[in-house]
Amino acid sequence: MTETSVPFRVRIAIRVSDLDAQLHVTGAAYQQFADHARFACVGAAGVSVQELVGAGFGPVNLELNVRYLRELRIDDTVEVDCRWEWGQGKTYRVEHTLTRGDGEVAATVSYVAGMLDLRSRKLVEDPAGVWAKYASDPTLLGLPARPG
């Protein structure tokens, strides 16, 4: 799989609602941080999710892996990057590194995803082609820039 050399990054402040009874960030919040970064990346790439869905396509997560490395707490901010990796099949990977404000890596979140044809309810053969068609800046999605 090939990986983008220009990862997208977003900074997120930890909210009280992200905490559990031990006053550290809940496991579910790590996934939500990655989801937020991916959605922001898609928007920055110029993809209108409404247009994509209106055309009959929807991205789907097929596998999720979270690796917890360091604790996140209420006084932290977390920078979440978003790197897309493309292969030859119906699936692709989106990798996230969650880094605390002090530079320590708190976690990694990895997805295997696909692009669902909402009419047939099957994965499309070329998910990269669908993303590229709807992106004004496909490089943020790890895809080649448009010619011209």
URJO-V300579 format. One record per pair of residues at least 6 apart in sequence whose C-alpha atoms are under 6 Angstrom apart, sorted by the first residue. I is the first residue (numbers start at 1). GAP is how many residues later the second one is. Records with the same first field share a line. If there is no record, write none. Layout:
# URJO-V300579
I: GAP / GAP
This chain:
# URJO-V300579
1: 84 / 85 / 86
2: 83 / 84
3: 81 / 82 / 139
4: 138
7: 75 / 76
8: 73 / 74
9: 71 / 72
10: 69 / 70
11: 67 / 68
12: 65 / 66
13: 64
14: 60 / 62 / 63
18: 7 / 11
19: 6 / 7
20: 6
24: 48 / 49
25: 47 / 48
45: 90 / 91 / 92 / 93 / 95
46: 89 / 90
47: 87 / 88
56: 61 / 62
57: 59 / 60 / 61
58: 57 / 58
59: 55 / 56 / 57
60: 53 / 54
61: 52
62: 50 / 51
63: 48 / 49
64: 46 / 47
65: 44 / 45
66: 42 / 43
67: 40 / 41
68: 39
69: 37 / 38
70: 36
77: 23 / 24
78: 21 / 22 / 23
79: 19 / 20
80: 17 / 18
81: 15 / 16
82: 13 / 14
83: 11 / 12
84: 9 / 10 / 57 / 58
85: 7 / 8
86: 6
90: 35
91: 22 / 23
92: 20 / 21
93: 18 / 19
94: 16 / 17
95: 15
96: 12 / 13
97: 11
98: 7 / 8 / 9 / 10
99: 6 / 7
115: 8 / 9 / 12
116: 6 / 7 / 8
117: 6 / 7
132: 6
138: 7
139: 6
